[in-house]
Amino acid sequence: RNEQKYLRALYTGDTFAYETQVILNGLTIRPLYSNAPLTKAQLLQEATKSFKNSVIDLGEEEFTKGRAHPMIDPTIRKLRIVEEASYDDVAVIVLDFVLGYGSNSDPVGSVIDEIKKAKLMAAEAKRHLSVIAHVCGTRRDPQGYDRSLTRLKNAGVPVLPTNAFAAIAAAGIIAKGHIDFREA
């Protein structure tokens, strides 16, 4: 729908959040906001409230003070996925999933219900919400790389091979209203 023109990227850490800002800036996605902005991105007035195109680093201090990092505790991201899906102007949500020691024992499984709920909420409101993911890990990681990919794909979430591709795909969705993931 025409009013769905913004993306929301909800990252568990800063590296992918920064990379996405660089890519979106290069693709002239404007306006761009973040709680940890780089050049040409603007600082969100409140980290807890996205605005237009927003790249959120949920690993920043405002989200981790007094609680576990979102790579371990998915609570904040679970809430944000559902919240972002409730906005009529959001077309796409981008998520990272980091596997390995020091991460949640099942990062995909810990938010898969919220992803499904977000997509259902949008469908019930006669909108299509794209959720795009990147899984950073290997087949040797204890969380199960292949199982993580399968669970996301079964929930209707395209999994791109890199975060950069996920950011480019999200930009394509907000620019064109859709994207052919075979081309991405």
C-alpha positions, 0 to 999 in steps of 0.5 A: 500500500502507498502509505507503507513506505518506511523500514525498521531495522531492529539489530541486536548490536552495533556492527550491523546497525552501522553497516545498514546506515552506510548502505541506506545512506548510499542508496539515498534512503531519506530521512534516516534515523537511529539511536546510534546515528552515523553521518547523514542519519539523524538522532531519534528523539527517543530511542524507544520510538522509531520515526520514518526509516529507523535503524535501531541498535538494541545493544546500546546502553539505553536498552541494556542498562540493568538487563542482559544484552539483546543477543542474550535476552530477546525481550526488548526486540520481541516487544519492538517487532510487534510494536513496529508491525502496528504502524500503518506506514511500516513496509519492512522490518529487518532483523539480525540473528547472531549465533555462537557462544555468548548468544541466546540458545535459540535466537530465532525461536525466541522471537518467531512467535512475535514475527508471526504475530506481526505478519498476522497483525498486518494481514488483518489490517489489509497490509503486507509486512515484509520481515527480512533476516540475516543469520550470522553464524556457521553450521558448527554453532550450537544454535543450529544454523540450518534449523534457524534458516528453516524456521525463518523461511517457514515463517515467511521470512526471506533470509539473505546471505549477508546483512548488506543484502538484507539492507539492500532488499529492504531499501528495494521494498520501500522504493518499489513496494516489493522486491523479487528475492531471486534477484536480490 
